[in-house]
């Protein structure tokens, strides 16, 4: 059992005691830790630290958890070419000492050395020279007595015992010292050598002897946290770290910041870097963290870090910390760090402007003025024109500075005794200082069908170059249009079924903090999820499904509870490795329009572009914007409309086509006899009419009220102000079906008085009017040529894409067009 470390009455070493108190006794017991011995012993069976025995017969080396052979046996096995089972059963390792073994005589405290005797030197001499017995007979002989040991090796890192009373080192260290002397590498200071010499490397062991107790505690705590997070820490990573710390003799791990310059490997250096982060979080609180210039957001319940050092004026930097500390509790999404760092970066631009344009560098808040803000705005305009920042960045920076400065004033930071004391109210931005919104929007970032087809055809290459999880994540982004982080963090049981058996994807909208969202998906997409579920369950059979991730990472994840990280770099490497994406482009060759296959820009193919493509596919398929808003999981329809494009030219052309097939409430064709009427139709659609469930209303008072002042609500077919066109044909058919279903239900399913039934019953005249109107529209469509009909159908799709009214409330669960990109066989 591990013995506790005696507490030392050192009032200046409270941090060491704090680290020791944070050590878990069960974890120390797992390592067979003894504060007197100070040697880490790796367990044989543990999902993270475990090093079980090599399965090769006769091999005593430990191997990585889940690997049947040690590295040495694996190298020899590949050289032999034998089947695994045959090699494991017949192979024998060349003898090699693994640690130090005690003499076989019961109770003897001296070690044995060499390959054969299994006895200490004294007992070996007695057996072979005096008694001349076999080993079995010798161990039973009454004259054989146990002997006391000679003490431990005097190399501080070593816990082995000596072989001789005349030599103060163990056999291994004595051989090492002799070799150094023979090669001329020993400087003669044996006391210093004993203090800094490394321990003898032994399998599953790491010696921390000879290190300050704070460094020992820090290494143990870092190992404990890494193990808790499922991060493996190999024994041959810790040994060189301990050896180097023993040479440096630093009082703490935090004072070895230059560890990456000592010739250690990248893996060991990363352990030091991660260890410093882990130790920095121990005992940290939001109250202590907010005083620093570099914040660890883990202390605040988020991830990442915030860096305020770019703000050069101390008052502005402290004020920005106060604003950030005030804003943090209102942030709940996974992009907290990105959101806040953007505001800090905006303030850093203001700080740089003050430094360059003021003689005092902007360090005195009371001397700031409106002129400084004007100079700042002019500098942003210069940077945007010079191409150093984009117009979007210029707009966003000014918006953020205006918001932050206003909030700082409302927090009272400019009042007496505060960090911005004396800052004049003129040092601000007004609404007219904010530039106009750039014309370019997110719309138009969708990928052409030819590009999507080639991407889908090369998903196997993505799986070969990365992993199955990355391939599945990419497929799900293509098919569902979810954000990358929403796909990467899907739980194992994300696939559910509606009452009618249709598959539904259940996910969390981290950006808007909307949990448990449901999205209807295609059966093929559900099959992709099912196949991944089977693979994950086979890989982690013992983990409860409620804790599993659908896309578990392969790193530091022994139980499958961690999901993969965003893989934009891997995705970019895959896209860059593919051949050129050729798409048809209409160009004018000698005045004639010609279609040519030209390469597409690969930089436009990124993971978030799949979300834009998903929106555009549904918009092209005629899904109403109200439904598309629900599919995209947006709160506002304006946000959804930014994800797909309907150009003004296409919209005008579509209006021209559908206007030619416009009908009044009686089904009579409304003819347009002049082009001027067609031109006015575009304006009338914008301001002279209001959309109804299955047509448009031109009654002036109802138009002015946005459709909220009609006394004949849902009785449009009886109003002379109502018109419809061919683009509303699906809505008319749906309305007729609703009327017929309502009539049948009222006639058969409800027990009600006659007057109530007659009031609720759809009128036969309305049903006849709707049916006649539908037949009239269809008859005119049938009279068109196939070419004209195809053009009309395309125009209908464009017109319906920007329509915001539909019959009834939008339901995501209703049947949707299958727009999933096809995969090659």
N, C-alpha and C positions, 0 to 999 in steps of 0.2 A: 504494500500500500504506500501511496505517496505521503511523504511527511510534510507538514506545513512549514512555511518559511517563518522563522522567528522574527517577530516585529522588532525593529531597531529604533531606538529613541532618537531619531534624527528629524528635528522640526523642519529642516530645510528640504526634506525629501518627501513632501506630502504627495507630489505627483506620482512618485514610484508606488506609494501605497495605494493611490487611487487606481492605478493600472492593475496592481495585484488583486485588489478587491473586485475588479471587473472580470477576473478569470473565473470560469465555470469549473467547480470541482469535478464534475463529471467529465469535462473535457480533459482536465489534467490526469484523471484516472485512465482515460482512453490512451493517453500517451505514456502511461506508467511513469509519470513524472515524480521525481523526488528532488526536493529543493537542496538536499545535501549532495546528491549525485550530479544533478543538472545535465542529464542526458535525455534527449527525446527518443523514445522507442516507437516506431511506427507500428500500428496494429496490423494483424494479418487480414482481418475482416472488417471493412468499413467502406461505404460507397464512395467516400472522397479520399481518405488517407490510406485505405487498405492496401497492403502489399502481400497478397497470399503467396504460398510457396510455388515455385516453378514445378510444372507437372512432369518434367523430364526426370526419369529415374536417376537417383543419386545426386541431383542438383539441390543445393540448400539455399540458393539465392531466392530473393523475393522478386515478384513481378508486379506490374501495374494491375489494378483491380479490373477484372474483365479480360485480361490477356493471359493465355494459358502458359506462356513461356517467358523467361527473362530475356533480356536483349542478347546476351552471349549465346544462349541456346538457339535463339531465333536465327542468328547469323550462321551458326553451324548447321542448322536444319536446312537453310536455303542452299548451302554448299553441297549437302549430301544428295538432295533431290528425292529423298525418301518420303513416303506418305506420312502424314502427321502422326497417326496412331502407331505406326511402326517405329518412327523415330523416338517418340516418347517412351515406348516400352523397352527399347534396346540401347538407347544412347547412354553413355556415362560421361560425366564431366571429368576433366583433368582435375586432380586434387587441388583444392585451394582453401586456405584457412579463412573461415568466416568468423571474425571476432577472436576472442580468447576463451579457451575452454579450461576448466579446472582439472586437476589430476583425478584419475579414476578411483584412486583410493578414497574411501568414504571419509569425509571430514578433512581431507588435506586441503590447505589453503594456497598451495602453490600451483601455478599453471603448467600445462604440458606444451611442448613445442614440437614442430616437425610433423611428418606425415604418419609415422608408424606407431610410436611408443604409447601414446595416450596417457603417459605418466610424466610427472615432473622429473627433473634430472636426477634427484636423489633416489627416488623410487625406481627409476629406470635402471640406474647403476646397481641398486640392490637386487633387482629381479634378474638382470643379465649377468652380473659378475659374481654376486655372492650366493644367492639361492638357486639361480639358473633354472627357473620354472617358467611354465607358460603363463600367459597373462591371467587366465581363468584360475589356475592353481595359486598364482601369486596373490590375487585379490582375496583368497580364502585362507591364506597362511597366517597363523597367530602372531608371527613376529612383525607383520606389516602394521605400522602405526601411522596415523595422520601426522603431518608436519605443519608447523605454523608458517604463515606467509612472511614475505620480506617487506611488506608495505607496498603502497601504490607508487606508480611511476611519478617522478617529480616534474614532469612536463605538465603544466597546469591544465591543459586541455584534455589530458588523458586520465582515465579512471582504471586502467589496467594495472595488474600487479607485476612486481619485478620477478626476474628469473634467478637472481643471484644477490647475496647480501653485499657484494662488493660493487655492484652496478646499480646506480640509482634510477635507471630508466627501464621501461619494459623492453622486451626483445625487439619490437618493431622500431621504437624510437632510438634505441641504441644502435641498431643497424643504420638508421637514417643519419644519425650524428657521425658515425664512422665513415659513411660514404661521403658526407660533406667535407670531412677533414681530408679524406684521401683525394678528393677532387679540388681541394683548395678553396672551397666555398664557405668555410667557417671562419668567422672573424675572431674567434677566441673568447667571446663573451658568452659563456655557457648559461649564466643566469638570465640574460636577456633572451637567449634562444628558448629556454624552458618557458618563458613567459609568453612568447608569441608563436611558438611552433604549433602547427595545426594538429588536430587529433588524427589518429589512424582511421582511415575511411573504412567503415563497417556497414554492411547491408542493414537497412532499416534503422540506422542510428544517426543521430546528429548531436554532437557534443557542444553544449553551451558553457562548458567550464572555462574559467579564465576571463569571462565577460563581466562587466559591472552588473549588479543585480537589476538596475533599471533597464539596461539593454536586454537582459534575459526576460524580464517581465514584458517588455515591449514586443519582443519576437514571439513570445507565447500568445500575447493578445492578438497580434496581427494574424498569426496562424489560426487562432480560434475563430476570428471573424471571417477569414477566407474560407475556412472549412464550413462554417454555418451557411455561407452563401453558395456552397457547392463548388468552390474554386480549388482545384488540386494544387498542392505545393509539394513538389518532389523532394526527397531527401538530398539528392545531389544538387538541388538549387540552394538549399539552406546551408550546406557545408561550406562552400566558398564564401557565403555571406558572413557566417560566423568566424571563419578564418580571417577575413579582412577586418572585421570589427575588432578581433583580438589584436591584430597588428596596430590598428589605429588607436585602440584604447580610449575611444570617445565615451563620455559619460551617458550619452543617450543616442538613440537612433536618429532623432531629429536634428542632430548636429553633424550628420554625415551627408549633407546635401550634394556633395561632389562625388557620390558613390559611382556614378556612371563614368567618371574619368579614371577609375582605378583599374581598368582592364577587365572588369567583370562582364559576363555576358548580358545580352539585352534582357533575358528572362529574369536574372537576378536583380538587375537595375529596376525592372518594372515592379518587382516585389517591394523594393525599397520605396519607390514612388507611391505605390498603393498603400504601403504601410504607413507612410507619413500622413496620407489622407485619413486612414482609419484612426490613427492616434489623434489627429486633429479633431475628429468628431467625438472622441471620448470626453464626456463632461461638457461638451459645447451646448449652449442654449441660444435661443433667438436673441436674448438680451445681450449675451456676450458676442455673438456673431455679427450683430448689426454695427458694432464699433469698428469692424475691420474694413479694409479697402477691397478685400476679395472675400466674397461670401460663398459658403458652401450651402446650397439650397436644400441639401438633405436634412439639415438642422431644422428647416422650416416645413418639412414634409414633402418637398419636391425633389427634383433631380437636377444635376448640373451645378453651375456656379455663376456668380455675377461679379464682374470686374469693374470697379469704379475708378481705377487709376488713370484712365484717359481724361478724366475731368481734372484739369490742372489747378483751378482755383479752389482753395480749401473750403470757403463758404458754400460755393455751388456744389462741391462734392458732398459735403455733409447734408446740405438741403436735399440733394438727390437721394441720399440714403434714407432720410426721413420719409420722403415721398414713396420710395420703394417699400419701406417697412409698412407704411400705411396702406399701400395698394395690394400687397401680397395676400392678405386673407380673402380678398375677393376673387382670387384666381384659382380655378379648380381644374383646368384642363392640363394636358401633358405638355403644352407648349408655353408653360409659365416662363421658363428661362428665356426662351426666344422673344416672347412679348416684352418682358422687362428689359432685356439687354438692348432691344431696339430703341427704347426710350432713353436708356443710358447713352447709347451711341449718338442719338440726336442731341442730347445735352453735351456730349463731347465735341460735337461740331460747333455748338455755340461757344464752348470753352475755347476752342481753337481760334474762332473768330475774334473773341475778346483779347486773346493773347497777341494776335497779329496786329490788331487795329487800335489797341489802347496802349498808351505809354506806360501805365501802371499794370498792364497785363490783365486787368479786370479783377484784381484781388480784393478791391474795396467795394462792396455792394452799394454803399451810399453814393458813389460817384458815377454809377451806371445811369444811362439815359435812353430815351427813345432813339436817339441817333445810333446807339450801339445795336439796337434791334434792326434798324434800317440797314446798317452795314452788314449785319448777319444775313438778312434776306438777299441783299445784293451779292454777297459771297456765294450763297447757295445757287443763285441764278447763274453766276459765272461758272461754278463747278458743273452745273447741268449742261451749259452750253459747251463747255470744254470737254464734255464726255466723261468726267471723273465720277459723276453720279448720274442717275437717270432722272427723268422728269417725275416719275412716280416717287423716287426717293426724296426729291425736293419737296414734293407735296406732303408726303408722310412726315418728314422731319418738321416742317412748319406746323403741321397739325399737332404733333406730339409735344413740341415746345410750348405751343399755346395752351394745351391741356395741362402740362406739368406746371408751368408758371402760374396758371390760374389756381391750381390745387395748392401750390405752395403758399400762395397768399391767403387762401381760405383756411389753411392750417396755422396761419399766424406766424410764419417763419420770417416775415419782414418786420415784425413788431420789435419793440425794445427788448433787448436781452436775448434775442434769437439769432440763429446763424446768419440770416440775411438782414440783420438789423440795419435800418436806414435805406433799404432799397426802394427807390422812388416808384410810384405807381405807373410812371410813363415807360418804365422798362418792361414792356409787354408787347404782345402781338394782337392786332385787331382782326375781326373777321375778313375785312377787305385785304389783309396781308396774305391770306391763303390763296395760292394760285388756283386757276381753274383745273378741273379734273381732266387729265389727258384723254384724248379720244379713244385710245386703245384700251380695250377691256380684256377680261379673261376669255371671252368668247373667241372661238377660232383656234383653240389649242388642241382640238380633237385631231386624231390621226386618220388619214385616208384609209379606205377599205383595203387598198393594195398593200399598205404598210402593215395593217393589222393581220392580213392574211399571211404575210411572210413571217411576222413575229410568231404567230400561232404555229406555223410550220416548223419553227426552229426552237420550240420549247424544250425539246430533248437535249439540245446543245447547252441550254441554260442549266438543266439538271446535271449534266456531266461536269460543267465548269464550276458549279456551286454545290447545290444540294437539292434533294427532293422537296424540302420545305420551301426553298426559294421558288422553285418551279410552281408548286401548288399556290403559293401566295400570289405569284404573278397571274396565274390563271384566274384566281378568285377576284383579283383587282380588275381584270379584263371583263369578267362576266357580271360582276356586281357593282362596279363603280364606286366601291368604298374607298375611303382614304387609306393610305399605306399603313398607318399606325393602327387603324381599326381592323385591318386584316391580320397584321402581325400578332395582335393580342387576342385573337379569337380563342375562346375556351374550347375544350374538346367537344362538349355537348352543344355546339352552336347550331346544329341542324335540328329543326323541329318540323312538325307537320300540322297543316290546317285540318279542320274537320273533314274537308273533302279530299284529304290525302295529298294536297299539293305541298311541295317543300318550301320551307321558310328559313332564312338565315337570321339568327339572333345575334346581335352585336351591340357594342357600346360606342356611342358617339362621344368620344373624349373631348372633341373641340367645343361642343355646346353642352357638355355634361348631361347628355340624355342617354340613360342606360336602358338596356333591354329593348333596343329597337328591332323591328321585324321587317324583313325585306323578302318579297316573293322571288324565288329563283327558279331557273330551269332544272329539269330532271338531270340533264347532263352535268350541270354544276353541282347538284346534290350528290351525284355519283363520284365526283372528284373529292368532295368532302368525306364521303363514306370510305373511300379507299384510303385517305389519309388517316381517318380515325382508326382503321384496322392496323395500319402500320405503327401508329403511336401506341396503341394498346398492346401490340406484340412487343414493342420495345420497352414499355414500362408496365408490366403486368400487375405489379403490386401497388401502384399509386392509385388512390381513388379517382374516378373519372371527374368528380367535381373539382379536383385540384389540377387536373391535367390541362395542358395547352394543346390546341390543334396543331400548332407549328412550333414544337419545342426546339430550342437551340441545342447544338451539340457541345457547347462549351459551358463548363461549370454548372451542369444541370443533371445530376445523377438520378433525380426523381421525376423529371419531365414537367416541373412546375414553372419553368421560365420559358418565355416565348422568344422567338428570334428577334433580332434588332432590325431596324430599317436597313435595307440592302441597296440603296441607290448606287453605291460604287460598283457593287457586283453587277447590278443591272446595266450600268453604263458600259462596263467592260464587255458584257455579252452583246449589247447592241453594236458597239464598235467593231466587234469581231465578225459580224454578219456582212454579207455582200451589200452592195448599194441597193437602196430601196427605190425602185423605178415606179413612177406614177404618171398617168396620162395628163399632159398639160396642153391646152390649146394655145398655139402661137401663130403669128401671122408671117407666112412665108410668101414673099412677093405679092403682098396684098391679100392673100387668100388664107383663111383660117385653117390651120393644120394641127392635128393631134400628134404630139411626140411624147415618147417615154423619157422623162428626165429624172435624175436622182433627187430624192427627198433629203432634207436636212436632218441628219441623225441627232443633232442637238435638241431637236424638238420632241424626241422620244424619251420621255422620262416617266417615272412611276405615276406621278399625279396626272399625267396626260390621259391615262386610262379612265379617270373619272370624267374628264371632259368628253372623251369619246363615248362613254356610256350615255351621258346626257344627250349628245348629238344623235346617237343611234335611235334613242327613244323619240326624240323630237322629229327626226326624219320619218319614223314609223307612225306619226300622227298622234302620239300620246299627248293629251291635253296638258298644258302647263301646270294646272292645279294638281294633277296626279303626279307629274314629273317632280313637282316640289316635294311631295311626300316621298317619292322614291329616292330623291337626293337627300332627304332628311334636313331640309332647310326650314327656317322659321318664316322667311319672307320670300314671296314670289320673285321679287326683284333680284335676289341672290341667284335663284335658279335660272332666270333669263340671261344671266351673265355667263352661263356655262354652255350655251349653244347659240348659234348665229342664224339669223334670217336676214340676208342683205336687203337693203332698200330696193335694189333693182329687182331682185327675185320677188319681193313682196308686191311691187307695182305690177310686175308681169302677171303674177298670180291673180291679183284683184281684177286685172283686165279680163282674164279668162273666165273667172267665176261670175263676174258681173254679167257676162253675156248669157248666163243661165240663171237669171234671177226671176223669182216668182212672187206674186202677191198672195194674199190669204186665200183666194179662190183657186189658185193654181194657174192663173193666167201669166204668161211669159211677159216680163217687163223688158221691152226692147230699148237699147241705147242707140240712138240714131246719129249721134254726133260725138266726135272725139273729145270735145270740150266737156261733155257729160262724163266721159270716162275719167278725164283729168280731175273733175270735181269729186268723183267717187272716192279718191284717195283722201281728200280733205274731209268729206262727209263721214268716212269710216273712222276718222280720228276724233271729230268734234260734233258731227251732226247726227249721231245715232248712239244708241246704247244696246249692248248685246243682251239678248234674252236666252232662254235655255235652248231654243232651236231656231233662232233667227235674230232679226234686229228690230228695234223700235225707234221710230222717228218722231214720236210725240214730243214737242219742245219742252214742256214742263217736266216730263219724265226723264228726258235726256239731261236737263239741267240738274235734276235731283239724283243723277247717277242710277236711275232705274228703281228708285225707292218710293215713287209717288204715283204708281199705277193702280187704279181701282179695279182693273180687270186682271189682276195678277194670275198668271198661269192659264189665262184664257185668251192668249194672243191671237188665235185663229179667228176670233170674233171681232178683232179690232182692225180698222182700216189703216192704222199707222204701222202695221206689222208687214215685214217683207222677209223672205228667206232666199237662199240660193243653194246651189248644188253642194256647197261645202258643208251644209247642215244636214245632209241626207242621213248620215249615221245617227244624229241626234233625233231626227224625226222618227226614224225606225225604232229607236229605243223608247221614245215617248209613246208611240203606238203600242208597243209591247207592254209598257207599264199600264196603259189604259185598259188593255184587254185583260191583263192579269188582275187588276183591281176589280173589274166587272165580274170576273169569274169568282173571285174570293167573296165579294159581297153577295153574290147570288147563291153560294153554296155553303160557305164556312161560317157565316155570322148569323146569330139569332138576334134580330133587331126589329124595331117597329118599322112599319112601312114608310112613315115620313122620314125617319132617320136613314133608312136604306136608300130612298129616292134622292135625298139631299147629297149623300156620299157617292151615289152611282154616277160614273162618267156618262155624259149624254151621248146618245147615239149619233146626234148631229156632229159633235166634236170628233167622234171616232171616224165617221164618214168623211169629214173634212180633212183629217190627217191622212187617211188612207188615199183619198183622191189626190192630195198634194204630193204624196210619195209616188203614186203611180204616174203623175204628170212629170215629175222630175226624172224618173227612170225612163219614161218614154222618150224624153228629149235626149237623154244620154244614149239610148239605143240607136237613135237616128244618126249619131256621130260616126265618123270613120274610126277605125282602130287607132290611127295616129292621133286624131283629135282627142279621142277618149283617153289615151295615154297622157297627153299633155294636160288635159283637164284633171286627171287623177293626181299628177305631180303638182299642179297648181293648188288643188285641194289640200294636199299635204303641207304646202308652204303656208297657206292661209290658216289652217287649223293649228299650226305649230305656235303661233303667237296669240292664239285665242285664250282668254282667261276664264271663260264661263262654260260650265258643263251642266248637264242635267243631274241634279242631286249633289250630295256631298262626295268629294273624292274618296275613293276606297283603294288603298294599295293592294288589297287582297283580290281585286277583280282581275279577270283574265287580261293579260298584257301580251303584246306582240312578242314573238320570240326573236330577239335581236342579238342572241349570243353568237359571237364569231365562230364559224365552223372550224373544227380541227381536221387536219389531214389524217387519213387512216394510218 
